[in-house]
Amino acid sequence: MAIMVGGFPPTDPEAQALLPAQPLGIASLHVIGSSDPFVSTEKAEALCALFEGGKMLRHTGGHIVPPNNLKQQLRDFAAEVSAAQ
């Protein structure tokens, strides 16, 4: 399981070359704030696409850890992944 907050794919060509050709078979949750001044929604979605069945969790904040009102959704994701194993 992977949970990424404000993440994006590598921009370095050498790092990009290490990415697998197929999406990773790892459950992933990608958290992005619509007001993030550093990571665009498009970049976060590009990272999410590198994972098979990646899920997006959006909030209205910026480049921050999810606000308290989203923490239950994080717990739910972790419980869902744990139950599936």
C-alpha angles and dihedrals in degrees: 000000000000130000115190125187118199091349130159137177119274116275096198110099093221091053091045089055089061093059115108120250091233128049114272114257093228124118106245139181119198118199119200134171117220089221095049106137093195107042121043122214088245092057092048090049090050090055091047089053089061088069126068107245094357114179128216124217113192130194134176096243130092134247094333143116107271116282119253093262090065098047092090089057089054090051091048091052092050091047092049092052093045092050091051093058 
